[in-house]
């Protein structure tokens, strides 16, 4: 069962939300955050990317940067830029992209569910990134940014959410940069909150869609606080962390593509010949070609686009990992032909989220920065859930969810 609870959200007043809200900390670098914040002292970047308050080049891991995050968080509360709700609530957060809207429930997710594996992950985390986010949670004593969960489709919750969607939202704005619409409702009716809690309690699992490091950090800090409190009872706020939970069928997963700096000493023809061992290779010309089905790949090389089709026997349809295109390409192209064995650590490869389009792959190769590019057909939410249920882990850089959650619409304090 999935244990959740409502919480007293810390939120910007309606008239300030567009000045406070921001993109999540991990989708932009320090200089981009500095530019986006500009002279807006209310920007959440002063809390989630506080290195922008110091000289350019200041490390985001400098102790004074974490200290400044806490100072700014307190400042936002003192000035009334963030105000805590007086009662516990669930919240609805809707995102609209390209004519499609997905609706998420903002809840307090249970730390012990993460520790015991009822909140399931599909990616490995890196300890250094976990520790960075743990420091941020510790110093602020709050989950400043939410994590992104999926749950199995549920008609009862869908009807409840749609009823609220027909009412006027608390927040409603078009975000800069991405141009997507974001809406937010407050659920204060006790009967509705009880329904939400009850429906989640019948779900065997929740699934991390995006934000594995934030999930791990939030849960580990909660577990720390449990151990540090000699009077721990189990109902303290630190036993929960903030998550936005979407119905799985609503989510949009984009392709997550690869660009490579060299051909591992091969000429272009030698590279293509090596690929023909496991793929059919068709020259599609100079117009951008995008994969249209599983096990189909798009390769950009020397100004031409090629369609690669994995041959039978190169993948296992009964293996949740082996059937993935990210695994096929990692094994048979990046490792076997190009000699790239560590996707997380190699400086010969970079990754490009699908929202940037295949034109970005072409640009990076044509500029001479990269030698070739590989576009993949996106994974499905069912594949992700199957892998999580099996206890296995996806290869690195396999999923790219859009739209990203905006930060600053609501914050969860741990006490």
C-alpha positions as CSV (number, residue, x, y, z in Angstrom):
1,X,0.0,0.0,0.0
2,X,1.1,3.6,-0.6
3,X,0.9,5.8,2.4
4,X,0.4,9.5,1.8
5,X,-0.8,12.5,3.7
6,X,-1.9,16.1,3.1
7,X,0.4,18.9,4.4
8,X,0.5,22.6,5.2
9,X,2.1,23.9,2.0
10,X,4.3,26.9,2.0
11,X,3.3,28.9,-1.1
12,X,3.6,32.3,-2.8
13,X,0.6,34.6,-2.7
14,X,-1.4,34.4,-5.9
15,X,-0.1,37.8,-7.2
16,X,3.5,36.8,-6.7
17,X,3.6,33.3,-8.0
18,X,5.1,34.2,-11.4
19,X,7.9,36.1,-9.8
20,X,8.7,33.3,-7.4
21,X,8.3,30.1,-9.6
22,X,11.3,28.7,-11.5
23,X,12.6,25.8,-13.5
24,X,14.0,22.9,-11.4
25,X,17.6,23.3,-10.2
26,X,19.0,20.5,-12.4
27,X,17.9,21.6,-15.8
28,X,20.1,24.7,-16.1
29,X,23.5,25.7,-15.0
30,X,24.5,28.5,-12.7
31,X,25.0,31.2,-15.3
32,X,21.6,30.3,-16.9
33,X,20.0,30.6,-13.5
34,X,21.8,34.0,-12.9
35,X,20.5,35.3,-16.2
36,X,16.9,34.1,-15.7
37,X,16.8,35.5,-12.1
38,X,18.1,38.9,-13.3
39,X,17.2,41.6,-10.9
40,X,14.2,39.6,-9.5
41,X,14.9,39.1,-5.8
42,X,11.9,36.9,-5.5
43,X,13.1,34.3,-7.9
44,X,13.3,30.8,-6.3
45,X,16.7,30.5,-7.9
46,X,18.1,32.4,-4.9
47,X,17.1,29.4,-2.8
48,X,17.7,26.4,-5.2
49,X,20.7,27.9,-7.1
50,X,22.0,30.3,-4.4
51,X,25.5,30.4,-6.0
52,X,24.0,33.2,-8.2
53,X,24.3,35.5,-5.2
54,X,28.1,35.2,-5.3
55,X,30.8,35.9,-7.9
56,X,30.5,33.9,-11.2
57,X,32.5,30.7,-10.8
58,X,31.6,30.2,-7.2
59,X,31.0,26.4,-6.7
60,X,27.4,25.4,-6.0
61,X,28.9,23.0,-3.4
62,X,30.7,25.7,-1.4
63,X,29.4,25.6,2.2
64,X,28.6,29.3,2.1
65,X,26.2,28.6,-0.8
66,X,24.2,26.1,1.2
67,X,24.2,28.6,4.1
68,X,22.9,31.3,1.7
69,X,20.1,29.0,0.6
70,X,18.8,28.8,4.2
71,X,19.2,32.6,4.7
72,X,17.2,33.3,1.5
73,X,14.5,30.7,2.4
74,X,14.0,32.5,5.7
75,X,14.0,35.9,3.9
76,X,11.3,34.7,1.5
77,X,9.1,33.8,4.5
78,X,9.9,36.9,6.5
79,X,8.9,39.1,3.5
80,X,5.7,37.2,2.8
81,X,6.9,35.9,-0.6
82,X,6.1,32.5,0.8
83,X,3.2,32.0,3.2
84,X,2.3,28.7,4.9
85,X,-1.3,27.4,4.7
86,X,-3.0,27.2,8.0
87,X,-4.5,23.7,7.4
88,X,-3.3,20.5,5.7
89,X,-4.2,20.2,2.1
90,X,-3.6,18.1,-1.0
91,X,-3.1,20.1,-4.1
92,X,-3.6,19.5,-7.9
93,X,-0.9,20.6,-10.3
94,X,-1.7,20.6,-14.0
95,X,0.7,21.1,-16.9
96,X,-0.4,21.7,-20.5
97,X,2.0,21.1,-23.4
98,X,1.2,20.9,-27.1
99,X,-2.5,20.7,-26.5
100,X,-2.3,17.9,-23.9
101,X,-2.8,18.4,-20.1
102,X,-1.7,16.1,-17.3
103,X,-3.0,16.4,-13.8
104,X,-0.9,15.6,-10.7
105,X,-1.8,15.3,-7.0
106,X,0.7,17.0,-4.7
107,X,1.1,14.8,-1.6
108,X,3.3,14.0,1.3
109,X,4.9,10.7,0.3
110,X,6.0,8.3,3.1
111,X,9.7,8.0,3.8
112,X,9.4,4.3,4.9
113,X,7.7,3.5,1.6
114,X,10.8,4.6,-0.2
115,X,13.1,2.8,2.2
116,X,11.1,-0.5,1.9
117,X,10.8,-0.3,-1.9
118,X,7.1,0.5,-2.1
119,X,8.2,3.7,-4.0
120,X,10.0,2.1,-6.9
121,X,12.9,3.5,-8.9
122,X,14.2,2.6,-12.3
123,X,17.5,4.4,-12.3
124,X,20.7,4.3,-10.2
125,X,21.7,7.3,-8.2
126,X,25.1,8.8,-7.6
127,X,26.1,9.3,-4.0
128,X,27.7,12.7,-4.6
129,X,24.4,14.0,-6.1
130,X,22.4,12.5,-3.3
131,X,24.6,14.2,-0.7
132,X,24.3,17.6,-2.5
133,X,20.5,17.4,-2.3
134,X,20.6,16.0,1.3
135,X,22.6,19.1,2.3
136,X,20.0,21.3,0.7
137,X,17.1,19.6,2.5
138,X,19.0,19.6,5.8
139,X,20.0,23.3,5.7
140,X,16.4,24.4,4.8
141,X,14.6,21.7,6.8
142,X,12.2,21.5,3.9
143,X,11.6,19.9,0.5
144,X,11.9,23.0,-1.6
145,X,11.3,21.2,-4.9
146,X,8.9,18.3,-5.5
147,X,9.7,14.9,-7.0
148,X,7.8,13.4,-9.9
149,X,5.9,10.2,-9.3
150,X,3.5,8.0,-11.5
151,X,0.7,5.9,-10.2
152,X,-1.5,3.3,-11.9
153,X,-4.6,4.8,-13.5
154,X,-7.4,5.3,-11.1
155,X,-11.0,6.3,-12.2
156,X,-12.0,7.5,-8.7
157,X,-9.1,9.9,-8.5
158,X,-9.5,11.0,-12.2
159,X,-13.2,12.0,-11.6
160,X,-12.2,13.9,-8.4
161,X,-9.4,15.8,-10.2
162,X,-11.6,16.6,-13.2
163,X,-14.2,18.1,-10.9
164,X,-11.6,20.5,-9.5
165,X,-10.3,21.2,-13.0
166,X,-13.7,22.7,-13.9
167,X,-13.2,25.3,-11.1
168,X,-11.0,28.4,-11.1
169,X,-7.4,27.5,-10.2
170,X,-5.4,29.2,-7.5
171,X,-2.5,29.7,-10.0
172,X,-2.7,29.9,-13.8
173,X,0.2,31.1,-15.9
174,X,2.3,30.4,-19.0
175,X,5.9,29.8,-18.0
176,X,8.7,31.7,-19.7
177,X,11.3,29.6,-21.6
178,X,9.2,26.5,-22.2
179,X,5.9,28.3,-22.9
180,X,3.8,25.6,-21.2
181,X,0.7,26.3,-19.1
182,X,0.8,25.6,-15.4
183,X,-2.3,25.5,-13.1
184,X,-2.7,24.8,-9.4
185,X,-5.7,24.0,-7.2
186,X,-6.0,23.7,-3.4
187,X,-8.0,20.7,-2.1
188,X,-9.4,21.6,1.3
189,X,-12.6,19.5,1.5
190,X,-12.0,16.8,4.1
191,X,-14.1,14.2,2.3
192,X,-12.1,14.7,-0.9
193,X,-8.8,14.4,1.1
194,X,-10.0,11.2,2.7
195,X,-10.9,9.7,-0.7
196,X,-7.4,10.6,-2.0
197,X,-5.7,9.0,1.0
198,X,-7.9,5.9,0.8
199,X,-7.3,5.4,-3.0
200,X,-3.6,5.6,-2.6
201,X,-3.7,3.2,0.3
202,X,-5.0,0.6,-2.2
203,X,-2.1,1.0,-4.6
204,X,0.7,-1.5,-4.1
205,X,3.4,0.9,-5.4
206,X,4.3,4.3,-6.6
207,X,6.9,4.9,-9.3
208,X,9.6,7.5,-9.5
209,X,9.3,9.1,-13.0
210,X,11.8,11.9,-12.6
211,X,13.9,13.1,-9.6
212,X,15.6,10.0,-8.4
213,X,18.3,12.0,-6.5
214,X,15.8,14.3,-4.9
215,X,13.7,11.3,-3.9
216,X,16.7,9.5,-2.3
217,X,17.9,12.7,-0.6
218,X,14.5,13.5,0.9
219,X,13.9,10.0,2.1
220,X,17.4,9.7,3.6
221,X,17.1,13.0,5.5
222,X,13.7,11.8,6.8
223,X,15.3,8.6,8.0
224,X,18.1,10.5,9.6
225,X,15.7,12.6,11.6
226,X,13.9,9.5,12.7
227,X,17.1,8.2,14.2
228,X,18.1,11.5,15.7
229,X,14.8,12.0,17.6
230,X,14.7,10.0,20.8
231,X,10.9,10.7,21.1
232,X,10.2,9.7,17.5
233,X,6.5,8.7,17.1
234,X,6.1,8.3,13.4
235,X,3.6,11.0,12.7
236,X,6.2,13.8,12.5
237,X,6.3,15.9,9.3
238,X,9.8,14.7,8.5
239,X,8.4,11.2,7.9
240,X,7.0,12.5,4.6
241,X,8.4,14.3,1.5
242,X,6.8,16.2,-1.3
243,X,5.8,14.5,-4.5
244,X,3.6,15.3,-7.5
245,X,1.9,12.1,-8.5
246,X,0.5,11.7,-12.1
247,X,-1.6,8.9,-13.6
248,X,0.8,6.9,-15.7
249,X,-1.2,7.0,-18.9
250,X,-1.1,10.8,-18.9
251,X,2.7,11.2,-18.9
252,X,4.8,12.2,-21.9
253,X,8.2,10.6,-22.3
254,X,10.4,12.1,-25.0
255,X,13.5,10.5,-26.6
256,X,16.8,11.0,-24.9
257,X,19.5,11.1,-27.6
258,X,23.2,10.7,-27.8
259,X,26.0,12.7,-29.5
260,X,29.5,11.2,-29.7
261,X,32.9,13.0,-30.2
262,X,34.7,10.4,-32.3
263,X,34.3,7.1,-34.1
264,X,36.9,5.2,-32.0
265,X,39.5,5.4,-34.7
266,X,37.2,4.2,-37.5
267,X,36.5,5.9,-40.8
268,X,32.8,6.7,-41.6
269,X,32.6,3.6,-43.9
270,X,34.2,1.3,-41.4
271,X,31.8,2.6,-38.8
272,X,28.8,1.9,-41.0
273,X,30.1,-1.5,-42.0
274,X,30.5,-2.4,-38.3
275,X,26.9,-1.4,-37.7
276,X,25.7,-3.7,-40.4
277,X,26.6,-6.7,-38.3
278,X,23.6,-6.1,-36.1
279,X,21.5,-3.5,-37.9
280,X,20.1,-2.9,-41.4
281,X,21.4,0.5,-42.5
282,X,19.5,2.7,-44.9
283,X,20.7,6.1,-46.1
284,X,17.7,8.5,-45.7
285,X,19.4,11.5,-47.2
286,X,20.0,15.0,-45.8
287,X,16.5,15.6,-44.4
288,X,16.1,15.0,-40.7
289,X,14.9,11.5,-40.0
290,X,13.2,10.6,-36.7
291,X,12.7,7.0,-35.5
292,X,9.0,5.9,-35.8
293,X,9.0,2.5,-33.9
294,X,10.8,0.5,-31.3
295,X,14.1,-1.0,-32.3
296,X,14.5,1.7,-35.0
297,X,17.3,4.3,-34.6
298,X,18.3,7.5,-36.4
299,X,22.0,8.0,-37.0
300,X,23.5,11.4,-38.2
301,X,26.9,11.2,-39.9
302,X,28.7,13.3,-42.4
303,X,25.6,15.4,-43.3
304,X,23.4,12.3,-43.9
305,X,20.7,10.6,-41.8
306,X,20.6,6.8,-41.6
307,X,17.8,4.5,-40.5
308,X,19.1,1.7,-38.3
309,X,16.9,-1.3,-37.6
310,X,18.0,-3.8,-35.0
311,X,18.1,-7.3,-36.5
312,X,16.2,-10.2,-34.9
313,X,18.2,-11.9,-32.3
314,X,19.9,-8.7,-31.1
315,X,17.3,-8.2,-28.4
316,X,15.1,-10.2,-26.1
317,X,11.4,-9.3,-26.0
318,X,11.0,-11.2,-22.8
319,X,13.7,-9.3,-21.0
320,X,12.4,-6.0,-19.5
321,X,15.9,-4.5,-20.0
322,X,17.1,-6.3,-23.0
323,X,14.1,-5.2,-25.1
324,X,14.9,-1.5,-24.5
325,X,16.4,0.5,-27.4
326,X,18.6,2.3,-24.9
327,X,20.1,-1.1,-24.0
328,X,20.4,-2.3,-27.6
329,X,22.2,0.9,-28.6
330,X,24.4,0.9,-25.6
331,X,25.5,-2.7,-26.1
332,X,25.8,-2.9,-29.9
333,X,26.8,0.6,-30.9
334,X,28.3,2.6,-28.1
335,X,30.1,-0.3,-26.4
336,X,30.8,-2.9,-29.1
337,X,31.7,-0.5,-32.0
338,X,32.6,2.8,-30.3
339,X,34.2,1.5,-27.2
340,X,32.2,3.6,-24.8
341,X,31.6,1.4,-21.8
342,X,30.8,3.9,-19.0
343,X,27.9,6.2,-20.1
344,X,28.0,8.0,-16.8
345,X,31.7,8.8,-16.8
346,X,32.9,9.0,-20.4
347,X,33.7,12.4,-21.8
348,X,33.3,11.1,-25.3
349,X,29.5,11.1,-25.1
350,X,26.8,13.7,-24.3
351,X,23.1,13.4,-24.0
352,X,20.4,15.6,-25.5
353,X,16.8,15.7,-24.3
354,X,14.1,15.2,-27.0
355,X,12.5,18.6,-26.4
356,X,15.5,20.2,-28.2
357,X,14.7,18.2,-31.3
358,X,16.9,16.4,-33.7
359,X,18.0,19.7,-35.2
360,X,20.1,20.1,-32.1
361,X,21.8,16.8,-32.8
362,X,22.5,18.0,-36.3
363,X,23.8,21.4,-35.1
364,X,26.3,19.8,-32.7
365,X,27.7,17.4,-35.3
366,X,27.8,20.0,-38.1
367,X,29.7,22.4,-35.7
368,X,32.5,19.9,-35.4
369,X,32.0,19.6,-31.7
370,X,30.7,16.0,-32.2
371,X,31.3,13.4,-34.9
372,X,28.0,11.6,-34.9
373,X,24.6,11.5,-33.3
374,X,22.1,8.8,-32.4
375,X,18.4,9.3,-31.9
376,X,16.3,6.7,-30.1
377,X,12.6,6.0,-30.0
378,X,11.3,6.9,-26.5
379,X,10.6,4.3,-23.8
380,X,7.1,3.9,-22.6
381,X,5.7,4.3,-19.1
382,X,4.7,0.6,-19.1
383,X,8.3,-0.3,-19.8
384,X,9.5,1.8,-16.9
385,X,6.9,0.3,-14.5
386,X,7.7,-3.2,-15.6
387,X,11.4,-2.6,-14.9
388,X,10.7,-1.1,-11.5
389,X,8.4,-4.0,-10.6
390,X,11.1,-6.5,-11.6
391,X,13.6,-4.8,-9.4
392,X,16.0,-4.1,-12.3
393,X,17.6,-0.8,-13.2
394,X,17.4,0.9,-16.6
395,X,20.6,2.0,-18.4
396,X,21.7,5.6,-17.7
397,X,20.1,8.5,-19.5
398,X,17.1,6.5,-20.7
399,X,14.1,8.7,-20.0
400,X,13.3,12.4,-20.5
401,X,9.9,13.6,-19.2
402,X,8.3,16.8,-20.4
403,X,7.0,19.1,-19.2
404,X,9.3,19.5,-16.2
405,X,7.7,20.4,-12.9
406,X,8.0,24.1,-12.1
407,X,9.5,24.8,-8.6
408,X,8.1,27.2,-6.1
409,X,4.4,26.6,-6.4
410,X,4.4,24.8,-3.1
411,X,7.1,23.8,-0.5
412,X,6.9,21.2,2.2
413,X,8.5,22.1,5.6
414,X,9.8,19.2,7.7
415,X,8.6,20.6,11.0
